[in-house]
Amino acid sequence: MLTDDQVTRFIEDGFVKVEQAFSEEVAAECRAILWRDTGCDPDDPATWTKPVIWINGHAEEPFRAAANTPRLMAAFDRLVGPGRWAPRVGLGTFPIRFPSAVPPGDDGWHIDASFQGNADPGDYFNYRVNVASKGRALLMLFLFSEIGEKDAPTRIRVGSHFDVAPLLAPYAADGLTMMEISTRAVPATEHRPVALATGRPGDVYLCHPFLVHAAQPHCGTRPRFLAQPPLDPAELYDVDHGPSPVEQAIRRGLGR
């Protein structure tokens, strides 16, 4: 169970780190499957020819086990509310990042989209976000390898979720596309301090859906294995009256 202090920090900072949310043994099983998918040899850096390889979702048992531990489910209940989130049947996507002098090309600051709207399937940049975070209860970062400061940890603008809510509010249920809100939110959050999502295999970062974040180049020696799935909602957030820490943070951002 998350402590009261952790919940307060989630509201204030926009994220909380759940250490050892799943076991390092499960992380190693998942990592072995992902290595196979990359087509690279874990013992031969000469085969690591790309800065990043994207892998879609996996639903094998190790991934289901990682996504549905008692610690995580208790944290979901605390941040979103019991019965208000949908259990995951797997994890994904996986941006596997390798040490490289080549720019990855996908390391810009942004907010993740939440629902499709009128966009074509797969046209992710035109998927949308609204002030009630339709379609996304949380942004999550699952660590499957040791991630230090040089191992391309995700960058997080601490407290940036407060700046995003008022940018979305004028657009009501329709919201904005991922590109539209990111174009507004990135300059609006430049003053925020930056935290790095470092940790051990089995750690999970649970993030507010409006958190501004970014990838970065890998300057270390060990490939980085991470999943960044959403937690899907079982019902819509109630921005006006909802009791969850996610909803409380949205109201704080709106000055209510």
C-alpha positions as CSV (number, residue, x, y, z in Angstrom):
1,M,0.0,0.0,0.0
2,L,1.3,3.5,-0.8
3,T,1.8,5.6,2.2
4,D,0.0,8.9,2.8
5,D,3.3,10.7,2.1
6,Q,3.7,8.9,-1.2
7,V,0.2,9.9,-2.3
8,T,0.9,13.5,-1.4
9,R,4.1,13.4,-3.4
10,F,2.2,11.9,-6.3
11,I,-0.3,14.8,-6.2
12,E,2.5,17.4,-5.9
13,D,5.2,15.9,-8.2
14,G,3.0,14.0,-10.7
15,F,4.6,10.6,-10.1
16,V,5.6,8.1,-7.5
17,K,8.2,5.3,-7.7
18,V,7.0,1.9,-6.5
19,E,10.2,0.0,-5.7
20,Q,10.3,-3.7,-6.5
21,A,6.7,-3.7,-7.6
22,F,7.5,-7.0,-9.3
23,S,10.4,-9.4,-8.8
24,E,13.8,-9.2,-10.5
25,E,13.4,-12.8,-11.6
26,V,10.2,-11.9,-13.5
27,A,12.1,-8.9,-15.0
28,A,14.8,-11.2,-16.2
29,E,12.2,-13.5,-17.9
30,C,10.7,-10.6,-19.7
31,R,14.1,-9.3,-20.7
32,A,15.0,-12.6,-22.3
33,I,11.9,-12.5,-24.4
34,L,12.6,-8.9,-25.4
35,W,16.2,-9.6,-26.3
36,R,14.9,-12.3,-28.7
37,D,12.6,-9.8,-30.3
38,T,15.4,-7.2,-30.9
39,G,17.3,-9.7,-33.0
40,C,20.5,-8.6,-31.2
41,D,23.0,-10.7,-29.3
42,P,23.1,-9.6,-25.6
43,D,26.8,-10.7,-25.5
44,D,27.9,-8.9,-28.7
45,P,27.7,-5.1,-28.7
46,A,28.6,-5.2,-32.4
47,T,25.0,-6.3,-33.1
48,W,23.6,-3.2,-31.3
49,T,23.4,-1.2,-34.4
50,K,20.4,1.0,-33.7
51,P,19.9,3.6,-30.9
52,V,16.4,2.4,-30.2
53,I,14.2,-0.6,-31.2
54,W,10.5,-0.4,-30.6
55,I,8.7,-3.6,-29.7
56,N,4.9,-3.9,-29.5
57,G,2.9,-5.5,-26.6
58,H,3.5,-8.8,-25.0
59,A,1.0,-10.9,-23.1
60,E,3.1,-14.0,-22.1
61,E,2.9,-15.0,-18.5
62,P,5.9,-13.1,-17.2
63,F,4.5,-9.8,-18.5
64,R,1.0,-10.6,-17.1
65,A,2.7,-11.4,-13.7
66,A,4.7,-8.1,-13.8
67,A,1.5,-6.0,-14.5
68,N,-0.7,-7.6,-11.8
69,T,1.2,-7.9,-8.5
70,P,-0.6,-7.2,-5.2
71,R,1.7,-4.2,-4.7
72,L,0.8,-2.6,-8.0
73,M,-2.9,-3.3,-7.7
74,A,-3.0,-1.8,-4.2
75,A,-1.2,1.3,-5.6
76,F,-3.8,1.5,-8.5
77,D,-6.6,1.4,-5.9
78,R,-5.0,4.2,-4.0
79,L,-4.3,6.5,-6.9
80,V,-7.2,5.8,-9.2
81,G,-9.8,4.2,-6.9
82,P,-11.0,0.6,-6.3
83,G,-13.0,-0.7,-9.3
84,R,-12.1,2.3,-11.4
85,W,-9.2,0.8,-13.4
86,A,-9.0,-2.2,-15.8
87,P,-6.5,-5.0,-15.1
88,R,-3.9,-5.4,-17.8
89,V,-3.5,-8.6,-19.8
90,G,0.1,-7.7,-20.8
91,L,2.5,-4.9,-21.3
92,G,3.8,-2.6,-24.1
93,T,5.1,-0.8,-25.9
94,F,8.8,-1.3,-25.3
95,P,11.4,1.3,-26.4
96,I,14.6,-0.7,-26.1
97,R,17.5,1.8,-26.0
98,F,21.1,1.0,-26.8
99,P,24.3,2.8,-26.2
100,S,24.8,4.9,-29.4
101,A,26.3,8.1,-30.7
102,V,23.5,8.3,-33.2
103,P,20.6,10.5,-32.0
104,P,17.5,8.4,-31.3
105,G,15.1,10.9,-33.0
106,D,12.3,10.3,-30.5
107,D,13.5,12.2,-27.5
108,G,11.4,15.4,-27.6
109,W,9.3,16.5,-24.6
110,H,5.6,15.6,-24.9
111,I,2.4,14.3,-23.3
112,D,1.1,10.9,-24.2
113,A,-2.2,10.8,-26.0
114,S,-5.2,9.0,-24.4
115,F,-8.0,8.4,-26.9
116,Q,-8.3,8.0,-30.7
117,G,-11.0,10.6,-31.4
118,N,-11.4,11.0,-35.2
119,A,-7.8,10.1,-35.9
120,D,-7.0,7.2,-38.2
121,P,-5.9,4.0,-36.4
122,G,-2.1,4.2,-35.8
123,D,-2.0,8.0,-36.4
124,Y,-0.8,8.4,-32.8
125,F,0.2,12.0,-33.1
126,N,-3.4,12.9,-33.8
127,Y,-4.8,10.9,-31.0
128,R,-6.2,13.2,-28.3
129,V,-6.1,14.2,-24.6
130,N,-8.8,16.0,-22.7
131,V,-9.1,17.6,-19.3
132,A,-10.7,14.4,-17.8
133,S,-8.0,12.2,-19.3
134,K,-10.5,10.1,-21.2
135,G,-9.0,6.7,-22.0
136,R,-6.0,6.9,-19.6
137,A,-6.0,6.5,-15.8
138,L,-2.2,6.6,-15.4
139,L,1.0,6.7,-17.4
140,M,3.3,3.9,-16.2
141,L,7.0,3.1,-16.6
142,F,8.0,-0.5,-16.0
143,L,11.8,-1.0,-15.5
144,F,13.1,-4.4,-16.8
145,S,16.8,-3.6,-16.5
146,E,19.1,-1.6,-14.2
147,I,18.7,2.1,-15.3
148,G,21.2,4.6,-14.1
149,E,21.6,8.2,-15.0
150,K,23.6,7.4,-18.2
151,D,21.3,4.6,-19.3
152,A,18.7,6.8,-21.1
153,P,16.3,7.1,-18.1
154,T,13.0,8.8,-18.9
155,R,13.1,12.6,-18.1
156,I,10.2,13.9,-16.1
157,R,9.3,17.6,-15.5
158,V,8.3,17.5,-11.9
159,G,4.9,19.1,-11.3
160,S,4.2,19.7,-15.0
161,H,0.8,18.1,-14.7
162,F,-0.4,21.2,-12.9
163,D,0.4,23.3,-15.9
164,V,-1.3,21.0,-18.4
165,A,-4.8,20.9,-16.9
166,P,-5.6,24.6,-17.6
167,L,-4.3,24.3,-21.2
168,L,-6.8,21.5,-21.8
169,A,-9.8,22.9,-19.9
170,P,-11.0,25.3,-22.6
171,Y,-11.4,22.4,-25.1
172,A,-13.8,20.3,-22.9
173,A,-14.5,16.7,-23.9
174,D,-12.9,17.0,-27.4
175,G,-9.5,18.0,-25.9
176,L,-6.5,18.5,-28.1
177,T,-4.4,16.2,-30.3
178,M,-1.1,15.0,-28.8
179,M,0.8,17.4,-31.0
180,E,-1.4,20.3,-30.1
181,I,-1.2,19.9,-26.4
182,S,2.5,19.1,-26.5
183,T,3.2,22.2,-28.5
184,R,1.5,24.2,-25.8
185,A,2.7,22.3,-22.7
186,V,6.4,22.0,-23.5
187,P,7.1,25.8,-23.3
188,A,4.6,26.2,-20.5
189,T,6.6,23.7,-18.3
190,E,10.2,24.8,-19.1
191,H,10.5,26.2,-15.5
192,R,9.9,22.8,-13.9
193,P,12.7,20.8,-12.4
194,V,13.7,17.6,-14.1
195,A,13.8,14.1,-12.4
196,L,15.2,10.9,-14.0
197,A,13.3,7.6,-13.9
198,T,16.2,5.5,-12.6
199,G,16.0,2.3,-10.7
200,R,16.3,-1.4,-10.5
201,P,14.6,-4.2,-12.5
202,G,11.1,-4.5,-11.0
203,D,10.7,-0.8,-10.1
204,V,7.6,0.9,-11.6
205,Y,6.9,4.7,-11.9
206,L,3.2,5.5,-11.7
207,C,2.7,8.9,-13.3
208,H,-0.2,11.4,-13.7
209,P,-1.5,11.2,-17.3
210,F,-0.7,14.9,-17.8
211,L,3.0,14.6,-16.9
212,V,5.4,16.1,-19.5
213,H,8.2,13.7,-20.1
214,A,10.9,12.8,-22.7
215,A,13.3,10.1,-23.7
216,Q,17.0,10.8,-24.1
217,P,20.1,9.4,-25.8
218,H,21.8,6.4,-24.2
219,C,25.3,7.3,-22.9
220,G,25.9,4.2,-20.8
221,T,27.1,0.7,-21.6
222,R,24.1,-1.5,-20.9
223,P,20.9,-1.6,-23.1
224,R,17.9,-0.2,-21.3
225,F,14.7,-2.3,-21.2
226,L,11.4,-0.5,-20.2
227,A,7.7,-0.7,-20.9
228,Q,5.5,2.4,-21.0
229,P,1.8,1.2,-20.9
230,P,-1.2,3.1,-19.8
231,L,-3.4,2.0,-17.0
232,D,-6.8,1.9,-18.6
233,P,-9.8,3.4,-16.7
234,A,-12.9,1.4,-16.0
235,E,-15.0,4.6,-15.8
236,L,-14.5,8.3,-16.7
237,Y,-12.7,10.5,-14.2
238,D,-14.9,13.2,-12.6
239,V,-12.8,16.3,-12.6
240,D,-15.4,18.3,-10.6
241,H,-16.0,15.8,-7.7
242,G,-13.8,12.7,-8.1
243,P,-11.9,11.8,-4.9
244,S,-8.9,10.1,-6.4
245,P,-5.4,11.7,-6.2
246,V,-5.4,11.9,-10.0
247,E,-8.6,14.0,-10.0
248,Q,-7.5,16.0,-7.0
249,A,-4.3,17.0,-9.0
250,I,-6.4,18.0,-12.0
251,R,-8.5,20.3,-9.8
252,R,-5.4,21.7,-8.2
253,G,-4.1,22.6,-11.7
254,L,-7.4,24.2,-12.5
255,G,-7.2,26.3,-9.3
256,R,-10.2,24.7,-7.7
